[in-house]
Amino acid sequence: MIKVFAYSLLMIMGMLFSQVIDLSPYHPVLHPLTLMILAYIMIEVGLEFTMDKKHVKEYGKDYLIAMTAAAFPWIFCSAYFWFFFSVDLTSAAIIGRFAAPTSAGVLFTMLAAAGLARTWVFKKARILAIFDDLDTVLMIIPLQMMHMGFNAKSIYLLLLIIFLLALSYRFLHRVRIPVMRSWLFLYAIILTLFIELFEKTTLISLEIILPAFALGCMLYKPHFASKRLELVKTGRLSADDLLKYGYMFLVGCSLPKISHGKSVWLFIALHVVILTLLANLGKIFPTLCYKREASLRERWALSIAMWPRGEVGAGILLISMKYGIPSDVVELAQLSLALNLALTGLFIYWVIKILHRKTARS
């Protein structure tokens, strides 16, 4: 629980820090650093992604459920922004996408620490959360194309994305180069610099999320996830933890100042609560699925396990700010994300209680 609360606190601290100090002169340094850590996190997400190529069709149902569970929060939040604020449909869709990603790292480590690593909920949540992240990464692309308009650059971007996905599948966990965390961060630095150079040279906006994820998919380290879980259980503060703590603080610092104008804080709080409820409401879709595999209690626990937001959601929100979206909408999105982060410990505790009750009854 401490890690989750630390994520929330550091992001809120970063937001408060950005309110009292003008950080704009430091953005040329803060922004690339934030993107480097985001690249590092997405390489880790790619490392966690596994697929049995001999039984690819078996993943179809899980991916469809994960995609739907990611789509509903996106649709709900985007519709809310579109109806209640002066934003066009494209901007609403971009900023609403931050509501989709489940925090896979937080979810896995906390459930494993609670002794639930062998439960159906953990195994299914592991698949759905990874597919959830993958779907979110892929959906950034059409949103970029909506923003840029369909032109030659959009076609080049689409071809490049197909190429990256093909590489990820063809060389899935087959590239044998060092994967210690220091090396992962070095890869993240090189990749971020390369993407920045690529964008300036070609004027094609290729977000760091997909290339970093693709690189992680290609790296060979089948037991990476389990080793990370063991590290969390020991309670030691690792370099990986420090990077992610720093990332959440930097995301808070990167977000715009909150200027409520004529609005009162009560209405701002109301919008934030509604957005958070809508984001989590869309995640209960798995409760309606897997009826032959699990009880209603397990399916309900699985849905709640999909509620936590974390590093990837913060990364999507960070990226969305470059598209000229009105600041009041971004402010509400960042406050909703902070609230959801603050509630993550409660969500996981709820999952643990539901599963322990089932165990006690059986």
C-alpha positions in Angstrom: 0.0 0.0 0.0 2.9 2.4 0.8 4.0 2.5 -2.9 0.5 3.4 -4.1 0.2 6.2 -1.5 3.7 7.4 -2.4 2.6 7.6 -6.1 -0.4 9.6 -5.2 1.4 11.9 -2.8 4.3 12.6 -5.2 2.1 13.4 -8.1 0.0 15.8 -5.9 3.2 17.3 -4.5 4.4 17.9 -8.1 1.1 19.5 -9.0 1.3 21.8 -5.9 5.0 22.6 -6.7 4.0 23.7 -10.2 1.3 26.0 -8.8 3.7 28.0 -6.6 6.8 28.0 -8.8 7.1 28.9 -12.5 8.7 25.8 -14.0 8.4 26.9 -17.6 12.1 27.9 -17.9 13.0 24.3 -16.8 10.6 22.5 -19.2 13.3 21.9 -21.8 15.0 19.7 -19.2 12.0 18.4 -17.3 10.0 17.2 -20.3 12.8 15.1 -21.9 13.6 13.6 -18.5 9.9 12.7 -17.9 9.7 11.1 -21.4 12.9 9.0 -20.7 11.4 7.6 -17.6 8.1 7.0 -19.4 10.1 5.1 -22.1 11.7 3.0 -19.3 8.3 2.2 -17.9 6.9 1.2 -21.3 10.0 -1.0 -21.9 9.1 -2.8 -18.7 5.5 -3.2 -19.8 6.7 -4.7 -23.0 8.9 -7.1 -21.0 5.8 -8.3 -19.1 3.9 -8.9 -22.2 3.7 -12.6 -23.0 2.0 -14.6 -25.8 2.0 -18.2 -26.8 2.2 -17.9 -30.6 1.0 -21.5 -31.0 -2.3 -20.6 -29.4 -2.8 -17.0 -30.5 -6.5 -17.5 -31.1 -7.0 -18.3 -27.4 -6.1 -14.7 -26.6 -8.9 -13.3 -28.8 -11.6 -13.3 -26.1 -9.3 -11.8 -23.4 -8.1 -9.0 -25.8 -11.7 -8.2 -26.8 -12.8 -8.0 -23.1 -9.7 -5.9 -22.3 -10.4 -3.6 -25.3 -14.0 -3.2 -24.3 -13.1 -2.5 -20.6 -10.6 0.1 -21.9 -13.1 1.6 -24.4 -16.0 2.2 -22.0 -14.1 4.5 -19.6 -12.7 6.3 -22.6 -16.1 6.8 -24.2 -17.8 7.8 -20.9 -15.1 10.4 -20.0 -14.8 11.7 -23.6 -18.5 12.2 -23.8 -18.6 14.0 -20.5 -15.9 16.4 -21.6 -17.6 16.9 -25.0 -21.1 17.6 -23.5 -20.1 19.8 -20.5 -17.0 21.7 -21.8 -16.1 23.8 -24.9 -13.9 21.2 -26.6 -14.2 19.5 -30.0 -14.7 15.8 -30.4 -11.1 15.1 -31.2 -9.8 16.9 -28.1 -12.4 15.2 -25.9 -11.3 11.8 -27.3 -7.6 12.5 -26.7 -8.0 13.7 -23.1 -10.6 11.0 -22.3 -8.1 8.3 -23.2 -6.1 8.8 -20.0 -9.0 7.1 -18.2 -8.4 3.8 -19.8 -5.1 2.2 -18.7 -5.0 -0.1 -15.7 -1.9 0.2 -13.6 -0.5 -3.3 -14.3 2.6 -2.9 -12.1 0.8 -1.7 -9.0 -1.9 -4.3 -9.5 0.4 -7.3 -9.9 2.7 -6.4 -7.0 0.0 -5.7 -4.5 -2.0 -8.8 -5.3 1.1 -10.9 -5.2 2.2 -9.4 -1.9 -1.3 -10.3 -0.5 -0.6 -14.0 -1.4 -3.0 -14.1 -4.3 -0.6 -14.8 -7.1 -2.1 -18.2 -7.7 -5.7 -17.1 -7.8 -7.8 -17.0 -11.0 -8.3 -13.3 -10.5 -4.6 -12.6 -10.5 -3.9 -14.7 -13.5 -6.8 -13.2 -15.5 -6.0 -9.7 -14.3 -2.5 -10.1 -15.5 -3.6 -10.9 -19.0 -6.3 -8.2 -19.1 -4.1 -5.4 -17.7 -1.3 -6.1 -20.2 -3.9 -6.1 -23.1 -5.4 -3.0 -21.6 -2.1 -1.2 -21.8 -1.5 -2.5 -25.4 -4.9 -1.4 -26.5 -4.3 2.1 -25.0 -1.0 2.3 -26.8 -2.5 1.3 -30.1 -5.5 3.7 -29.8 -3.1 6.7 -29.4 -2.4 6.3 -33.1 -5.8 7.0 -34.6 -6.2 9.8 -32.1 -3.0 11.3 -33.5 -4.3 10.9 -37.0 -7.5 12.6 -36.1 -5.5 15.5 -34.7 -3.2 15.8 -37.7 -5.8 15.0 -40.4 -5.5 12.2 -42.9 -2.5 13.2 -45.1 0.8 11.8 -46.3 2.3 12.1 -42.8 -0.6 10.0 -41.4 0.1 7.3 -43.9 3.8 7.2 -43.1 2.9 7.1 -39.4 0.5 4.2 -39.9 3.1 2.2 -41.9 5.7 2.9 -39.2 3.3 1.6 -36.5 2.6 -1.6 -38.5 6.3 -2.1 -38.9 6.9 -1.8 -35.1 4.0 -4.1 -34.3 5.4 -6.7 -36.9 8.8 -6.5 -35.3 7.3 -7.0 -31.8 5.5 -10.1 -32.9 8.3 -11.6 -35.0 11.0 -11.1 -32.4 8.8 -11.5 -29.3 11.3 -11.9 -26.4 14.1 -13.1 -28.7 16.6 -10.3 -28.7 19.3 -11.3 -26.2 20.9 -8.2 -24.9 21.3 -7.1 -21.2 18.0 -6.3 -19.4 19.2 -5.2 -16.1 17.4 -2.0 -15.0 20.4 0.2 -15.6 20.5 -1.1 -19.2 16.8 -0.6 -19.6 17.2 3.1 -18.6 20.1 3.4 -21.0 17.9 2.0 -23.8 15.2 4.5 -22.8 17.6 7.4 -23.0 18.8 6.4 -26.4 15.3 5.7 -27.7 13.9 9.0 -26.4 16.8 11.0 -28.1 16.3 9.0 -31.3 12.5 9.7 -31.3 13.1 13.4 -30.7 15.5 13.6 -33.6 13.2 11.6 -35.8 10.3 14.0 -35.1 12.4 17.1 -35.8 13.7 15.6 -39.0 10.5 14.1 -40.5 7.9 16.3 -38.7 6.0 13.1 -37.9 4.8 12.9 -34.3 5.7 9.4 -33.1 5.0 9.2 -29.4 7.5 7.4 -27.2 5.0 4.9 -25.8 4.7 2.5 -28.8 8.4 2.3 -29.7 9.4 1.7 -26.1 6.7 -1.0 -25.7 7.9 -2.6 -28.9 11.5 -2.7 -27.7 10.4 -4.2 -24.4 8.5 -6.9 -26.3 11.6 -7.9 -28.3 13.9 -8.1 -25.3 14.5 -11.6 -23.9 13.8 -11.9 -20.2 11.0 -14.5 -19.4 11.3 -14.3 -15.7 11.5 -10.5 -15.4 8.0 -10.0 -13.9 8.4 -12.7 -11.2 11.8 -11.2 -10.1 10.3 -7.8 -9.8 7.5 -9.2 -7.6 10.1 -10.7 -5.3 11.9 -7.4 -5.0 8.7 -5.7 -4.0 8.0 -8.3 -1.3 11.3 -7.7 0.4 10.3 -4.1 1.0 13.6 -2.7 -0.3 13.7 0.6 -2.1 15.1 -0.1 -5.5 16.4 2.1 -8.3 13.2 1.0 -10.2 11.1 2.4 -7.4 13.0 5.7 -7.3 12.6 6.2 -11.0 8.9 5.7 -10.8 8.5 7.9 -7.8 10.5 10.6 -9.6 8.3 10.0 -12.7 5.0 10.6 -10.8 6.5 13.8 -9.3 7.7 15.0 -12.7 4.3 14.3 -14.2 2.7 16.5 -11.5 5.3 19.2 -12.2 4.6 19.0 -16.0 0.9 19.6 -15.7 -0.5 23.1 -16.2 -1.4 25.4 -13.4 -4.9 25.1 -12.0 -6.7 28.3 -12.7 -10.3 27.8 -11.7 -11.4 31.3 -12.8 -15.1 31.9 -12.0 -15.7 28.3 -11.1 -16.0 27.4 -7.4 -14.0 24.5 -6.0 -17.2 22.7 -5.1 -18.1 22.3 -8.8 -14.6 21.4 -9.7 -14.7 18.6 -7.0 -18.0 17.5 -8.4 -16.6 17.2 -11.9 -13.6 15.3 -10.7 -15.7 12.8 -8.7 -18.0 12.2 -11.7 -15.1 11.7 -14.0 -13.5 9.2 -11.6 -16.8 7.3 -11.2 -17.3 7.2 -15.0 -13.8 5.9 -15.6 -14.3 3.1 -13.1 -17.8 2.3 -14.1 -16.6 1.4 -17.6 -14.2 -1.1 -16.0 -16.9 -3.4 -14.6 -17.5 -5.0 -18.0 -15.5 -8.1 -17.0 -18.1 -8.9 -14.4 -20.4 -9.8 -17.3 -17.9 -12.2 -18.8 -16.2 -15.4 -17.8 -19.4 -16.9 -16.4 -18.2 -20.4 -17.0 -14.8 -19.8 -15.5 -15.4 -18.0 -12.3 -18.0 -17.1 -9.7 -19.7 -13.7 -9.6 -17.6 -12.8 -6.6 -14.4 -13.5 -8.5 -15.6 -11.6 -11.6 -16.5 -8.7 -9.4 -13.1 -8.7 -7.8 -11.5 -8.9 -11.3 -13.4 -5.8 -12.4 -12.4 -3.8 -9.3 -8.8 -4.9 -9.8 -8.9 -3.1 -13.2 -9.7 0.2 -11.6 -6.3 1.4 -10.4 -4.5 3.9 -12.6 -0.7 4.5 -12.6 2.3 5.3 -14.7 0.8 4.6 -18.2 -2.3 6.6 -17.5 -0.1 9.5 -16.3 1.9 9.1 -19.5 -1.2 9.3 -21.7 -2.3 12.5 -19.8 1.2 14.0 -20.2 1.2 13.3 -24.0 -2.3 14.7 -24.4 -1.2 18.2 -23.4 0.8 18.7 -26.6 -2.4 18.8 -28.6 -3.6 22.2 -27.5 -6.5 21.0 -25.4 -8.1 23.7 -23.2 -6.4 24.0 -19.8 -9.6 23.6 -17.7 -10.2 20.2 -19.2 -6.6 19.1 -18.6 -6.9 20.3 -15.0 -10.0 18.2 -14.3 -8.3 15.2 -16.0 -5.2 15.5 -13.8 -7.2 16.0 -10.6 -9.3 12.9 -11.5 -6.1 10.9 -12.1 -4.7 12.0 -8.7 -7.9 11.1 -7.0 -7.9 7.6 -8.6 -4.3 7.1 -7.6 -5.2 8.1 -4.0 -8.0 5.5 -4.0 -5.9 2.7 -5.4 -5.0 1.3 -2.0 -8.7 1.1 -1.2 -9.5 -0.6 -4.5 -6.8 -3.3 -3.9 -7.9 -3.8 -0.3 -11.5 -4.3 -1.5 -10.3 -7.0 -4.0 -8.3 -8.8 -1.3 -11.3 -8.7 1.1 -13.6 -10.2 -1.6 -11.2 -13.0 -2.4 -10.5 -13.8 1.2 -14.2 -14.0 1.9 -14.6 -16.5 -0.9 -11.7 -18.5 0.5 -13.1 -18.5 4.0 -16.5 -19.7 2.7 -15.1 -22.5 0.7 
